[in-house]
Amino acid sequence: MIGSGAFGASAAYHLARRGVRVAVLERAALAAQTSPRAAGLSSQVRATPALTRLAQRAVAKLAAFTDETGQPLRFTQSGALKIARTERDAEQLAREVARGTAAGVPIDFVSVEEARRRLPILGERGIVALTWSPTDCNVEPSELPLGYCRAAEKLGAVLLPQTPATGFDLDARGVEGVRTPRGTIRTRAVLDAAGAWARLVAGRLGAALPVVPTRHQLLITEPIAGVGPEFPIARVIDANVYVRHERGGLMLGGYEADPLQLEAATLPPSFDMADLPLDIEVLWRLARSVREQFPIFQDPTIRVAEHRGGLPTLTTDDRYLVGPLPGVAGAWVMSGCCVGGLSVSPALGEAIAEWILDGRPSLDLAEISPARFAGLLPDEIELRERCRRAYATHYRAGAGDSATP
Ligand SMILES: Cc1cc2nc3c(=O)[nH]c(=O)nc-3n(C[C@H](O)[C@H](O)[C@H](O)COP(=O)(O)OP(=O)(O)OC[C@H]3O[C@@H](n4cnc5c(N)ncnc54)[C@H](O)[C@@H]3O)c2cc1C
């Protein structure tokens, strides 16, 4: 396993649970890069029935996380409101209600008055339609990958922080070993779950990975009177903004039109996500774009308690990239998190373990397999532009249907 973030840690746990001997290589401290900086939101109604089933499975596993792993996880089933400010987005909501209902995810339209009863800070103006999905949830992001690491260790996995994978031994049958500064680990299977570095790791395996590390940020305010954990998550589709309760204050994050894209190969080996340059003006611009729905962020007395960001990886179609790495027998990848990997990692880790051990996962992952890009790899400029567009229209991906958290 290369990487101890949400993807790598979940896969390590699910493999160890099946009796596999697993070593988790981590170039830095355990689970300390993008995963602990996430917002921790989940949403279950996704762009397709298969992705919706994956997200449903993930939420069921998040709810049962402590029972299953014995590790702590702050889990809040706050429910979620989704706000359309245009007729086009109201039509998207209608499709989401139909898809959710067909899949058994509770979701329906509610009035602005009903929404304001659940979320009293919501402004009335500019809302065309909104939905309420009571079973959506949020978790404390730092606890999830660490919990999976610790649970995997209890099942016999070896955790190796401060130990980068620096290269691979390949023979005619495929992967044969993983090189580290502490020696080579002999193995016939390697899983690239290296987050912002996944493309670099895949390149060392001889495979091209069409993902672009893209900065994503959020802020958390100091506590605000009247704001509590019973507040639901709220998302504004066209503005690509989310708001939720955190520590007595409000969390705000979102997807700007021109995000910072980075290439891991240009980062120094010692780079830590804490060194990532942040820009809070991006968040204030997003807050201004929803001032009619969230006037509270225009209050000059509001204080920021925390501003954080990380480097999720984007794909051109805003979908995960999970499965066998084409052309390298024994090499697997979990990447392309598209800013929604943390919440789905329980189901994806379980599914990739089945895929590796049983030859196929019990959930249908064809839509997110690397095979979908076979022969279709764009050049670097086009890749960046298409990933930028996927990020900038995140809540309206594809045919107008929301992709991820
Ligand atoms: C501000 C923000 C908000 C977000 N909100 C949400 C949300 O609400 N819901 C949601 O589901 N997701 C959210 N995300 C996305 C989520 O954080 C990611 O999808 C998830 O963390 C991806 O996990 P990962 O394991 O791929 O990456 P990481 O956590 O970065 O883990 C990858 C690990 O691989 C290690 N590594 C790299 N190269 C090597 C090597 N050569 N050898 C050994 N180890 C290596 C790295 O050091 C790192 O620890 C958010 C992200 C951000 C930044």
The ligand as a Tripos MOL2 file, in Angstrom:
@<TRIPOS>MOLECULE
LIG
   53    58     1     0     0
SMALL
NO_CHARGES

@<TRIPOS>ATOM
      1 C1        -10.6550   21.4540    2.0510 C.3       1 LIG1
      2 C2        -11.0800   20.0860    1.5920 C.ar      1 LIG1
      3 C3        -12.3830   19.6790    1.7730 C.ar      1 LIG1
      4 C4        -12.7770   18.4000    1.3890 C.ar      1 LIG1
      5 N1        -14.0340   17.9960    1.6650 N.ar      1 LIG1
      6 C5        -14.4020   16.7120    1.4330 C.ar      1 LIG1
      7 C6        -15.6790   16.2570    1.8360 C.ar      1 LIG1
      8 O1        -16.4840   17.0000    2.3580 O.2       1 LIG1
      9 N2        -15.9800   14.9570    1.5990 N.ar      1 LIG1
     10 C7        -15.1160   14.0950    1.0170 C.ar      1 LIG1
     11 O2        -15.4570   12.9300    0.8300 O.2       1 LIG1
     12 N3        -13.8910   14.4990    0.6210 N.ar      1 LIG1
     13 C8        -13.5250   15.7890    0.8210 C.ar      1 LIG1
     14 N4        -12.2870   16.2270    0.4420 N.ar      1 LIG1
     15 C9        -11.4440   15.3380   -0.3380 C.3       1 LIG1
     16 C10       -10.7190   14.3390    0.5200 C.3       1 LIG1
     17 O3         -9.8770   15.0180    1.4220 O.3       1 LIG1
     18 C11        -9.9210   13.4230   -0.3900 C.3       1 LIG1
     19 O4        -10.7800   12.8290   -1.3240 O.3       1 LIG1
     20 C12        -9.2090   12.3180    0.3600 C.3       1 LIG1
     21 O5         -8.5020   12.8670    1.4440 O.3       1 LIG1
     22 C13        -8.2570   11.5790   -0.5520 C.3       1 LIG1
     23 O6         -7.4960   10.6980    0.2180 O.3       1 LIG1
     24 P1         -6.1300   10.1240   -0.3240 P.3       1 LIG1
     25 O7         -5.8270    8.9570    0.5240 O.co2     1 LIG1
     26 O8         -6.2130    9.9300   -1.7970 O.co2     1 LIG1
     27 O9         -5.0640   11.3260   -0.1460 O.3       1 LIG1
     28 P2         -4.1140   11.7380    1.0770 P.3       1 LIG1
     29 O10        -4.8630   11.8900    2.3240 O.co2     1 LIG1
     30 O11        -3.3050   12.9130    0.6370 O.co2     1 LIG1
     31 O12        -3.1530   10.4830    1.2410 O.3       1 LIG1
     32 C14        -2.1620   10.1470    0.3030 C.3       1 LIG1
     33 C15        -0.9150    9.7660    1.0830 C.3       1 LIG1
     34 O13         0.0540    9.1840    0.2080 O.3       1 LIG1
     35 C16         1.3370    9.5390    0.7060 C.3       1 LIG1
     36 N5          2.3370    9.3400   -0.3390 N.ar      1 LIG1
     37 C17         2.4960   10.0360   -1.4860 C.ar      1 LIG1
     38 N6          3.5440    9.5550   -2.1960 N.ar      1 LIG1
     39 C18         4.0520    8.5320   -1.4900 C.ar      1 LIG1
     40 C19         5.1500    7.6530   -1.7030 C.ar      1 LIG1
     41 N7          5.9250    7.7180   -2.7950 N.pl3     1 LIG1
     42 N8          5.4190    6.7230   -0.7490 N.ar      1 LIG1
     43 C20         4.6570    6.6290    0.3710 C.ar      1 LIG1
     44 N9          3.6000    7.4490    0.6190 N.ar      1 LIG1
     45 C21         3.2930    8.3830   -0.3070 C.ar      1 LIG1
     46 C22         1.1360   11.0040    1.0940 C.3       1 LIG1
     47 O14         2.1430   11.4740    1.9440 O.3       1 LIG1
     48 C23        -0.2510   10.9740    1.7330 C.3       1 LIG1
     49 O15        -0.1940   10.8050    3.1300 O.3       1 LIG1
     50 C24       -11.8520   17.5130    0.7810 C.ar      1 LIG1
     51 C25       -10.5460   17.9390    0.5810 C.ar      1 LIG1
     52 C26       -10.1550   19.2100    0.9830 C.ar      1 LIG1
     53 C27        -8.7380   19.6430    0.7630 C.3       1 LIG1
@<TRIPOS>BOND
     1     1     2 1
     2     2     3 ar
     3     2    52 ar
     4     3     4 ar
     5     4     5 ar
     6     4    50 ar
     7     5     6 ar
     8     6     7 ar
     9     6    13 1
    10     7     8 2
    11     7     9 ar
    12     9    10 ar
    13    10    11 2
    14    10    12 ar
    15    12    13 ar
    16    13    14 ar
    17    14    15 1
    18    14    50 ar
    19    15    16 1
    20    16    17 1
    21    16    18 1
    22    18    19 1
    23    18    20 1
    24    20    21 1
    25    20    22 1
    26    22    23 1
    27    23    24 1
    28    24    25 2
    29    24    26 1
    30    24    27 1
    31    27    28 1
    32    28    29 2
    33    28    30 1
    34    28    31 1
    35    31    32 1
    36    32    33 1
    37    33    34 1
    38    33    48 1
    39    34    35 1
    40    35    36 1
    41    35    46 1
    42    36    37 ar
    43    36    45 ar
    44    37    38 ar
    45    38    39 ar
    46    39    40 ar
    47    39    45 ar
    48    40    41 1
    49    40    42 ar
    50    42    43 ar
    51    43    44 ar
    52    44    45 ar
    53    46    47 1
    54    46    48 1
    55    48    49 1
    56    50    51 ar
    57    51    52 ar
    58    52    53 1
@<TRIPOS>SUBSTRUCTURE
     1 LIG1         1 GROUP 0 **** ****
